[in-house]
Amino acid sequence: MGQKVHPIGFRLSSIEPWRSRWYAGKKDFGRLVIQDDRIRKFIFKEYKAAGIPRIEIERTGEAVNVIVHTARPGVLVGRKGVRVDQLKEELQKITGMTCHLTVREIKRPELEAALVAEVVAEALEKRMAFRRAMKKAIQTTMQAGAKGVKVEINGRLGGAEMARQAKEREGQVPLSTLRSNIDYGTARALTTYGVIGVKVWIYKGDIERGQRIDFQAQQAGARPGERPRGPRRGRMPREQLGLQG
């Protein structure tokens, strides 16, 4: 059996920030974890076309702040912000609390593992040759500034009777190094001959000792491995869409 560890969970204590940031006692903890899961599943399902790789949730005693990272904010926001109002209403039904929504645009979707995995899955659904789909995704990601990419797909590749595995890799992907900024994402391709699973690892460079991954700085346009040139931590960039209720 393969002894594999989830790359994001492995780095949570060192460089990776938590996706849910709140505190609760034993009485409420389980209920709030399930609530977070329902929020994420609802947004991923209803707004799949918006290209959402990550959702962060922050809670205070009176409100919930949902931070949605999206490659296509126009799809999520809708004309004159109509879809945002609908989403906030749905989230308030799920949580039973006041919900604030912050939309953050991803400037480089080629460096988001979940979005790259979705692109490969869509190509497989459109009957593109699996090796060509993998190589094309790797080439695009490397051109965007990644230091290494690994793509793995599993299933009935090319309509074969027996399921198999295919891997493509370029550059270095140091999965065991805690300081390595590794982004990991998965997707599923629903083809006529069965489900094909897609996994993507993207190595963006090392994080300085004592620092953590800053998603805001990455989206503001800093290349992987560079020190971000943008607003200080804690401030929101001007181009960011902050829609507070």
C-alpha positions as CSV (number, residue, x, y, z in Angstrom):
1,M,0.0,0.0,0.0
2,G,1.2,3.5,-0.7
3,Q,1.9,5.6,2.4
4,K,0.8,8.9,1.1
5,V,-0.1,12.1,3.0
6,H,-2.3,15.0,1.8
7,P,0.2,17.8,0.8
8,I,-2.0,20.5,2.3
9,G,-2.8,18.8,5.6
10,F,0.9,17.9,6.0
11,R,1.8,21.6,5.9
12,L,-1.0,23.0,8.1
13,S,1.2,23.4,11.2
14,S,4.1,25.0,9.4
15,I,3.4,27.1,6.2
16,E,-0.2,26.4,5.2
17,P,-3.0,28.6,6.7
18,W,-6.2,27.0,8.0
19,R,-9.2,27.2,5.6
20,S,-11.7,27.6,8.5
21,R,-10.7,30.1,11.2
22,W,-12.9,30.1,14.3
23,Y,-13.1,28.7,17.8
24,A,-15.9,26.8,19.5
25,G,-16.5,24.6,22.5
26,K,-17.2,20.9,22.5
27,K,-20.9,21.5,22.4
28,D,-20.9,23.5,19.1
29,F,-17.7,22.2,17.4
30,G,-19.3,19.3,15.5
31,R,-22.3,21.3,14.3
32,L,-20.1,24.1,13.0
33,V,-17.7,21.7,11.1
34,I,-20.7,20.2,9.4
35,Q,-22.0,23.7,8.6
36,D,-18.7,24.6,7.0
37,D,-18.8,21.5,4.9
38,R,-22.4,22.3,3.7
39,I,-21.3,25.9,2.8
40,R,-18.4,24.6,0.7
41,K,-20.4,21.9,-1.0
42,F,-23.3,24.3,-1.9
43,I,-20.9,26.9,-3.4
44,F,-18.9,24.4,-5.4
45,K,-22.1,22.8,-6.8
46,E,-24.1,26.0,-7.6
47,Y,-21.1,28.1,-8.9
48,K,-19.0,25.4,-10.6
49,A,-18.5,27.6,-13.7
50,A,-16.9,30.4,-11.6
51,G,-13.6,28.4,-11.2
52,I,-13.4,28.3,-7.4
53,P,-10.4,26.4,-6.0
54,R,-10.6,27.6,-2.4
55,I,-13.2,28.8,0.2
56,E,-12.2,30.2,3.5
57,I,-14.6,30.7,6.4
58,E,-14.1,33.0,9.4
59,R,-16.6,33.2,12.3
60,T,-17.3,35.8,15.0
61,G,-19.9,35.5,17.7
62,E,-22.6,37.1,15.6
63,A,-21.6,36.6,11.9
64,V,-19.9,34.3,9.4
65,N,-17.5,35.7,6.8
66,V,-17.1,33.5,3.7
67,I,-14.1,34.3,1.5
68,V,-14.4,32.9,-2.0
69,H,-11.4,32.7,-4.3
70,T,-12.5,32.6,-7.9
71,A,-10.9,32.8,-11.4
72,R,-14.1,34.3,-12.9
73,P,-15.6,36.7,-10.4
74,G,-18.1,38.0,-13.0
75,V,-19.8,34.6,-13.0
76,L,-20.1,34.6,-9.2
77,V,-21.1,38.2,-8.8
78,G,-23.6,38.3,-11.7
79,R,-25.1,41.4,-13.3
80,K,-25.2,44.3,-10.8
81,G,-24.4,41.8,-8.0
82,V,-27.7,40.0,-8.2
83,R,-26.2,36.5,-7.8
84,V,-24.2,37.6,-4.7
85,D,-27.4,38.7,-2.9
86,Q,-28.9,35.3,-3.7
87,L,-25.8,33.5,-2.5
88,K,-25.9,35.5,0.8
89,E,-29.5,34.6,1.4
90,E,-28.8,30.9,0.8
91,L,-25.8,31.0,3.2
92,Q,-27.9,32.7,5.9
93,K,-30.4,29.8,5.5
94,I,-27.6,27.2,6.0
95,T,-26.0,29.0,9.0
96,G,-28.9,30.8,10.6
97,M,-26.6,33.8,11.1
98,T,-25.7,37.0,9.4
99,C,-23.3,36.2,6.5
100,H,-20.7,38.5,4.9
101,L,-19.2,37.5,1.5
102,T,-15.8,38.5,0.2
103,V,-14.9,37.7,-3.4
104,R,-11.2,37.5,-4.3
105,E,-10.1,37.3,-7.9
106,I,-7.3,34.8,-8.9
107,K,-5.0,36.5,-11.3
108,R,-3.2,33.4,-12.4
109,P,-5.5,30.4,-12.6
110,E,-2.7,28.4,-14.3
111,L,-1.0,28.2,-10.9
112,E,-4.0,26.8,-9.0
113,A,-3.9,23.0,-8.8
114,A,-7.6,22.6,-8.5
115,L,-8.3,24.7,-11.6
116,V,-5.6,22.9,-13.6
117,A,-7.2,19.5,-12.6
118,E,-10.6,20.8,-13.8
119,V,-9.1,21.8,-17.1
120,V,-7.6,18.3,-17.6
121,A,-10.9,16.7,-16.6
122,E,-12.9,18.9,-19.1
123,A,-10.4,18.0,-21.9
124,L,-10.9,14.3,-21.1
125,E,-14.7,14.7,-21.2
126,K,-14.4,16.3,-24.6
127,R,-12.5,13.1,-25.7
128,M,-9.1,14.7,-26.0
129,A,-6.2,12.1,-25.8
130,F,-5.2,11.8,-22.2
131,R,-1.4,12.2,-22.7
132,R,-2.0,15.3,-24.8
133,A,-4.3,16.8,-22.2
134,M,-1.8,16.2,-19.4
135,K,1.2,17.6,-21.4
136,K,-0.8,20.7,-22.5
137,A,-1.8,21.5,-18.8
138,I,1.8,21.0,-17.6
139,Q,3.2,23.3,-20.4
140,T,0.7,26.1,-19.5
141,T,1.5,25.9,-15.8
142,M,5.3,25.9,-16.3
143,Q,5.0,28.9,-18.6
144,A,3.1,30.7,-15.9
145,G,6.1,30.5,-13.5
146,A,5.7,27.2,-11.6
147,K,8.9,25.4,-10.6
148,G,7.4,21.9,-11.0
149,V,4.2,20.2,-11.9
150,K,3.0,16.6,-11.5
151,V,-0.3,15.3,-13.1
152,E,-1.7,11.8,-12.4
153,I,-4.9,10.4,-13.8
154,N,-6.6,7.1,-13.0
155,G,-9.4,5.2,-14.7
156,R,-10.3,3.6,-18.0
157,L,-7.9,5.7,-20.0
158,G,-8.8,5.9,-23.7
159,G,-11.8,3.6,-23.1
160,A,-9.6,0.6,-22.2
161,E,-11.3,-2.3,-20.5
162,M,-9.0,-2.3,-17.5
163,A,-8.4,0.8,-15.5
164,R,-4.8,2.0,-15.3
165,Q,-2.7,5.0,-14.1
166,A,-0.8,7.6,-16.1
167,K,1.6,10.2,-14.8
168,E,3.4,13.1,-16.3
169,R,5.9,15.4,-14.5
170,E,8.1,18.4,-15.2
171,G,10.5,20.2,-12.9
172,Q,10.8,19.3,-9.3
173,V,8.0,18.5,-6.8
174,P,9.6,18.1,-3.3
175,L,6.6,16.7,-1.4
176,S,8.5,15.8,1.7
177,T,10.0,19.3,2.3
178,L,7.8,21.2,4.7
179,R,8.9,24.7,3.4
180,S,7.9,23.8,-0.2
181,N,4.8,25.7,-1.3
182,I,2.9,22.7,-2.9
183,D,-0.6,23.3,-4.2
184,Y,-2.7,20.2,-4.6
185,G,-6.0,19.7,-6.3
186,T,-8.3,17.0,-7.7
187,A,-11.1,16.7,-10.2
188,R,-13.3,14.0,-11.8
189,A,-14.0,13.5,-15.5
190,L,-17.4,11.9,-16.1
191,T,-16.8,10.2,-19.5
192,T,-19.0,7.8,-21.4
193,Y,-16.9,4.8,-20.3
194,G,-16.6,5.7,-16.6
195,V,-15.2,8.1,-14.1
196,I,-11.5,9.2,-14.5
197,G,-9.8,10.8,-11.5
198,V,-7.3,13.7,-11.9
199,K,-4.7,14.8,-9.4
200,V,-2.4,17.8,-9.8
201,W,0.6,18.9,-7.7
202,I,2.2,22.3,-8.4
203,Y,5.4,23.4,-6.8
204,K,5.6,27.3,-6.5
205,G,8.9,27.7,-4.6
206,D,10.0,27.7,-1.0
207,I,8.5,29.8,1.8
208,E,11.0,31.7,4.1
209,R,11.5,30.4,7.6
210,G,8.8,31.7,10.0
211,Q,6.5,32.8,7.1
212,R,3.2,31.4,5.9
213,I,1.6,31.1,2.5
214,D,-0.2,34.4,1.7
215,F,-2.9,33.7,-0.8
216,Q,-3.7,37.4,-1.2
217,A,-0.1,38.3,-2.2
218,Q,0.0,35.4,-4.7
219,Q,-3.2,36.6,-6.3
220,A,-2.0,40.2,-6.4
221,G,0.6,39.0,-9.1
222,A,3.8,38.1,-7.2
223,R,5.6,35.3,-9.0
224,P,6.1,32.0,-7.0
225,G,9.2,32.2,-4.8
226,E,9.3,36.0,-5.0
227,R,8.6,38.3,-2.0
228,P,5.2,39.8,-2.7
229,R,5.0,43.5,-3.8
230,G,1.6,44.6,-2.6
231,P,-0.3,45.7,0.5
232,R,0.9,44.6,3.8
233,R,-0.6,41.5,5.4
234,G,-4.1,42.2,6.7
235,R,-5.0,44.8,4.1
236,M,-7.1,44.0,1.1
237,P,-5.8,45.0,-2.4
238,R,-7.8,47.6,-4.3
239,E,-8.8,45.3,-7.2
240,Q,-10.2,42.8,-4.7
241,L,-14.0,42.7,-4.6
242,G,-15.1,43.0,-1.0
243,L,-18.8,42.6,-0.7
244,Q,-19.8,43.1,2.9
245,G,-23.4,42.7,4.0
